[in-house]
Amino acid sequence: MKKENLEKLNRLKELKDAEDFLKFFNIDYDSNIVNTYRLHILKRFGGYISQIKIEEDPSASDLLQKYKEALIKAYNDFLSEDKESKKFYHLKKQGKEFIPISKLTKIEKF
């Protein structure tokens, strides 16, 4: 592996939030989208990374390219989500009060 790519691959461990990852991979992004879906983008990114098929001895540049593609796909998912999905994420973000399930439904004892 090229030393430069290996060092870049190791820097991934230092990244903390969605903006860090997007900047690291030089991906243009809308800050409004990232502010609203930050955690969801990262969670989906992690899911896509876990699905990557890794060759026996991958190069750092190949891995970086696959990770970049996974992040682009995760970010784009929230650009193209339908209105109902976006509404769900927006409401979830806005919710501050915890409501126990017992208040939502009547629980009967057997």
Backbone as numpy.savetxt, mean C-alpha at the origin, in Angstrom:
# Nx Ny Nz CAx CAy CAz Cx Cy Cz
25.36 -8.98 -7.88 24.52 -7.79 -7.88 25.41 -6.54 -7.88
24.95 -5.54 -8.59 25.67 -4.28 -8.58 25.55 -3.66 -7.20
26.66 -3.12 -6.73 26.71 -2.53 -5.39 25.66 -1.43 -5.23
25.52 -0.60 -6.26 24.56 0.52 -6.22 23.13 0.01 -6.03
22.75 -1.00 -6.79 21.40 -1.55 -6.69 21.19 -2.26 -5.37
22.22 -2.94 -4.88 22.13 -3.62 -3.59 21.93 -2.62 -2.46
22.65 -1.50 -2.52 22.49 -0.45 -1.51 21.09 0.14 -1.58
20.60 0.34 -2.79 19.25 0.88 -2.97 18.21 -0.10 -2.41
18.41 -1.36 -2.66 17.51 -2.38 -2.13 17.51 -2.37 -0.60
18.67 -2.20 -0.01 18.78 -2.14 1.45 18.12 -0.88 2.02
18.08 0.20 1.25 17.45 1.45 1.71 15.94 1.30 1.86
15.36 0.32 1.20 13.91 0.09 1.33 13.51 -0.10 2.78
14.38 -0.70 3.58 14.08 -0.97 4.98 13.90 0.31 5.80
14.44 1.41 5.30 14.38 2.68 6.02 13.13 3.48 5.71
12.40 3.11 4.68 11.22 3.88 4.27 10.08 3.64 5.24
9.34 4.72 5.53 8.32 4.63 6.56 6.88 4.80 6.07
6.66 5.70 5.13 5.28 5.95 4.71 5.14 5.89 3.19
3.91 6.02 2.75 3.62 5.88 1.33 4.40 6.88 0.48
4.49 8.12 0.97 5.22 9.14 0.23 6.69 8.75 0.07
7.28 8.19 1.13 8.68 7.75 1.05 8.87 6.73 -0.07
7.97 5.75 -0.13 8.08 4.72 -1.16 7.87 5.30 -2.56
6.86 6.16 -2.70 6.59 6.75 -4.01 7.76 7.61 -4.48
8.35 8.38 -3.58 9.51 9.19 -3.94 10.72 8.31 -4.26
10.92 7.28 -3.46 12.04 6.36 -3.65 12.03 5.77 -5.06
10.84 5.39 -5.53 10.70 4.78 -6.85 10.42 5.81 -7.95
10.49 7.11 -7.60 10.25 8.18 -8.58 8.90 8.05 -9.28
7.87 7.83 -8.49 6.52 7.70 -9.01 5.76 8.99 -8.71
5.23 9.62 -9.75 4.41 10.81 -9.55 3.12 10.41 -8.86
2.66 11.26 -7.93 1.43 10.92 -7.21 0.67 12.18 -6.83
-0.61 11.98 -6.61 -1.51 13.04 -6.16 -1.54 12.97 -4.63
-1.10 14.03 -3.97 -1.03 14.01 -2.50 -2.40 13.84 -1.87
-3.47 14.29 -2.54 -4.82 14.09 -1.99 -5.18 12.60 -1.94
-4.81 11.87 -2.98 -5.07 10.43 -3.01 -4.26 9.75 -1.91
-2.98 10.09 -1.81 -2.12 9.46 -0.81 -2.57 9.81 0.60
-2.97 11.05 0.84 -3.45 11.44 2.17 -4.69 10.66 2.58
-5.54 10.38 1.63 -6.78 9.67 1.93 -6.57 8.17 2.07
-5.72 7.58 1.23 -5.61 6.12 1.15 -4.23 5.59 1.55
-3.46 6.38 2.25 -2.06 6.06 2.60 -1.88 4.63 3.09
-2.55 4.27 4.15 -2.38 2.93 4.73 -2.90 1.83 3.81
-3.97 2.14 3.10 -4.54 1.15 2.18 -3.59 0.88 1.01
-2.94 1.92 0.53 -1.97 1.76 -0.55 -0.83 0.87 -0.09
-0.30 1.16 1.10 0.82 0.36 1.61 0.41 -1.08 1.88
-0.78 -1.27 2.39 -1.24 -2.64 2.65 -1.37 -3.41 1.33
-1.95 -2.77 0.35 -2.10 -3.43 -0.95 -0.74 -3.67 -1.60
0.17 -2.72 -1.45 1.55 -2.86 -1.94 2.19 -4.10 -1.32
2.05 -4.25 -0.02 2.58 -5.42 0.67 1.97 -6.71 0.14
0.68 -6.68 -0.15 0.02 -7.85 -0.72 0.56 -8.20 -2.09
0.76 -7.18 -2.91 1.31 -7.43 -4.24 2.75 -7.95 -4.17
3.52 -7.42 -3.23 4.90 -7.89 -3.07 4.90 -9.37 -2.68
3.98 -9.76 -1.81 3.95 -11.16 -1.37 3.59 -12.11 -2.51
2.99 -11.59 -3.57 2.60 -12.43 -4.70 3.69 -12.51 -5.79
4.75 -11.73 -5.63 5.81 -11.71 -6.63 6.54 -13.06 -6.64
6.68 -13.60 -7.81 7.43 -14.84 -7.98 8.90 -14.45 -8.13
9.70 -14.91 -7.20 11.11 -14.56 -7.20 11.94 -15.71 -7.73
12.80 -15.38 -8.67 13.70 -16.38 -9.23 14.69 -16.83 -8.17
15.41 -17.89 -8.46 16.35 -18.46 -7.50 17.42 -17.46 -7.07
17.99 -16.73 -8.00 19.03 -15.75 -7.68 18.72 -14.45 -8.41
17.73 -13.70 -7.90 17.32 -12.48 -8.60 18.35 -11.36 -8.45
18.42 -10.52 -9.44 19.29 -9.34 -9.32 18.54 -8.27 -8.54
19.28 -7.39 -7.91 18.67 -6.30 -7.15 17.84 -5.41 -8.07
18.33 -5.18 -9.28 17.58 -4.32 -10.21 16.26 -4.96 -10.61
16.25 -6.29 -10.78 14.99 -6.99 -11.10 14.00 -6.86 -9.94
14.50 -7.05 -8.72 13.63 -6.92 -7.55 13.08 -5.50 -7.42
13.95 -4.52 -7.58 13.51 -3.12 -7.49 12.45 -2.81 -8.54
12.63 -3.33 -9.74 11.64 -3.11 -10.80 10.30 -3.76 -10.45
10.35 -4.97 -9.92 9.11 -5.67 -9.53 8.42 -4.95 -8.38
9.20 -4.45 -7.42 8.62 -3.70 -6.30 7.99 -2.40 -6.79
8.66 -1.74 -7.73 8.13 -0.50 -8.28 6.81 -0.77 -8.99
6.76 -1.82 -9.78 5.53 -2.18 -10.49 4.41 -2.49 -9.51
4.75 -3.16 -8.40 3.74 -3.49 -7.37 3.20 -2.22 -6.73
4.07 -1.25 -6.46 3.63 0.01 -5.85 2.77 0.81 -6.83
3.17 0.84 -8.09 2.37 1.55 -9.09 0.98 0.92 -9.17
0.93 -0.39 -9.18 -0.36 -1.09 -9.25 -1.21 -0.77 -8.01
-0.60 -0.79 -6.83 -1.34 -0.50 -5.60 -1.87 0.94 -5.62
-1.04 1.88 -6.01 -1.46 3.29 -6.08 -2.57 3.46 -7.12
-2.38 2.87 -8.28 -3.39 2.99 -9.34 -4.72 2.37 -8.97
-4.69 1.36 -8.12 -5.95 0.76 -7.66 -6.85 1.82 -7.03
-6.25 2.77 -6.33 -7.06 3.78 -5.66 -7.37 4.97 -6.55
-6.72 5.05 -7.69 -7.10 6.05 -8.69 -8.32 5.59 -9.45
-8.43 4.27 -9.61 -9.50 3.73 -10.45 -10.61 3.05 -9.65
-10.55 3.10 -8.32 -11.60 2.48 -7.51 -12.94 3.13 -7.86
-14.00 2.34 -7.80 -15.32 2.90 -8.07 -15.76 3.79 -6.90
-16.81 4.56 -7.13 -17.27 5.52 -6.12 -17.63 4.86 -4.80
-18.27 3.71 -4.85 -18.68 3.04 -3.61 -17.48 2.63 -2.77
-16.44 2.12 -3.41 -15.23 1.72 -2.68 -14.56 2.94 -2.05
-14.47 4.02 -2.82 -13.85 5.23 -2.28 -14.67 5.77 -1.12
-15.98 5.69 -1.23 -16.86 6.16 -0.15 -16.58 5.35 1.11
-16.42 4.04 0.98 -16.13 3.18 2.12 -14.83 3.59 2.80
-13.77 3.78 2.02 -12.48 4.16 2.60 -12.57 5.54 3.25
-13.30 6.46 2.61 -13.44 7.80 3.16 -14.18 7.74 4.49
-15.27 6.98 4.54 -16.02 6.87 5.79 -15.20 6.19 6.87
-14.46 5.19 6.49 -13.61 4.49 7.45 -12.58 5.45 8.03
-12.04 6.31 7.19 -11.04 7.29 7.63 -11.67 8.29 8.58
-12.92 8.70 8.31 -13.58 9.72 9.10 -14.05 9.21 10.46
-14.35 7.91 10.54 -14.89 7.35 11.78 -13.92 7.47 12.93
-14.38 8.07 14.02 -13.51 8.27 15.17 -14.05 7.56 16.41
-15.33 7.35 16.43 -15.96 6.78 17.61 -16.07 5.27 17.46
-15.71 4.55 18.51 -15.85 3.10 18.51 -17.27 2.75 18.93
-17.91 1.89 18.15 -19.26 1.45 18.47 -19.22 -0.07 18.61
-19.48 -0.58 19.83 -19.46 -2.04 19.99 -20.60 -2.68 19.22
-20.39 -3.90 18.79 -21.39 -4.60 18.00 -22.70 -4.77 18.77
-22.62 -4.85 20.09 -23.83 -5.01 20.89 -24.78 -3.82 20.75
-24.26 -2.66 20.38 -25.12 -1.50 20.16 -25.74 -1.52 18.77
-25.15 -2.29 17.87 -25.67 -2.35 16.52 -26.77 -3.40 16.36
-26.66 -4.45 17.12 -27.65 -5.51 17.03 -28.05 -5.94 18.44
-29.21 -6.47 18.55 -29.66 -6.99 19.83 -29.08 -8.40 19.99
-28.32 -8.59 21.05 -27.72 -9.89 21.29 -28.53 -10.61 22.34
-29.04 -11.76 21.98 -29.83 -12.54 22.91 -28.98 -13.68 23.48
-29.21 -13.95 24.75 -28.51 -15.07 25.37 -29.34 -16.33 25.15
-28.66 -17.44 24.95 -29.35 -18.70 24.72 -29.63 -19.40 26.00
